[in-house]
Amino acid sequence: MVKTIAVSEEAYEKAMAKKREMEKRVGKIISMADAVEADLRGEGGTHKSQKPLEDIAEMRRLWQH
């Protein structure tokens, strides 16, 4: 069963902005994880930082916020 709730347009826009922010953050984390994995395999990567430990620290920081 699907329930429908009424929300104000302002609340909806705020929720959608938060969703977009989270999607952007997750995308950045995935991108950095791919680069770290490539670095650890010795393949290099497309991420501008070639320092895996700094990338891992950045991923943790992003994930916690």
C-alpha positions as CSV (number, residue, x, y, z in Angstrom):
1,M,0.0,0.0,0.0
2,V,1.3,3.4,-0.9
3,K,0.6,6.4,1.3
4,T,0.6,9.9,0.0
5,I,1.5,12.9,2.2
6,A,1.1,16.5,1.4
7,V,4.2,18.7,1.8
8,S,4.8,22.3,1.0
9,E,6.7,23.3,-2.1
10,E,9.4,24.8,0.0
11,A,9.9,21.5,2.0
12,Y,9.9,19.6,-1.3
13,E,12.5,21.8,-2.8
14,K,14.7,21.6,0.3
15,A,14.4,17.8,0.3
16,M,15.3,17.6,-3.4
17,A,18.3,19.9,-2.8
18,K,19.5,17.6,0.0
19,K,19.0,14.6,-2.3
20,R,21.1,16.2,-5.1
21,E,23.8,17.1,-2.5
22,M,24.0,13.5,-1.3
23,E,24.1,12.1,-4.9
24,K,27.0,14.5,-5.7
25,R,28.8,13.4,-2.5
26,V,28.3,9.7,-3.3
27,G,29.5,10.2,-6.9
28,K,32.6,11.9,-5.6
29,I,33.3,9.1,-3.1
30,I,32.8,6.4,-5.8
31,S,35.2,8.3,-8.2
32,M,37.9,8.6,-5.5
33,A,37.4,4.9,-4.5
34,D,37.9,3.9,-8.2
35,A,41.1,6.1,-8.4
36,V,42.5,4.6,-5.2
37,E,41.8,1.1,-6.3
38,A,43.6,1.8,-9.6
39,D,46.5,3.4,-7.8
40,L,46.8,0.4,-5.5
41,R,46.8,-2.0,-8.5
42,G,49.5,0.2,-10.0
43,E,47.4,1.3,-13.0
44,G,47.3,4.9,-12.2
45,G,44.0,6.7,-12.3
46,T,42.2,9.6,-13.6
47,H,41.8,11.3,-10.2
48,K,44.1,14.3,-9.9
49,S,45.6,13.1,-6.7
50,Q,47.9,10.1,-6.9
51,K,48.1,9.8,-3.1
52,P,45.8,6.9,-2.1
53,L,46.0,7.6,1.7
54,E,44.9,11.2,1.2
55,D,42.1,10.0,-1.1
56,I,40.9,7.5,1.5
57,A,41.0,10.3,4.2
58,E,39.0,12.5,1.9
59,M,36.4,9.7,1.3
60,R,36.0,9.2,5.1
61,R,35.6,13.0,5.6
62,L,32.9,13.2,2.9
63,W,31.1,10.1,4.2
64,Q,30.9,11.5,7.7
65,H,29.2,14.8,6.7
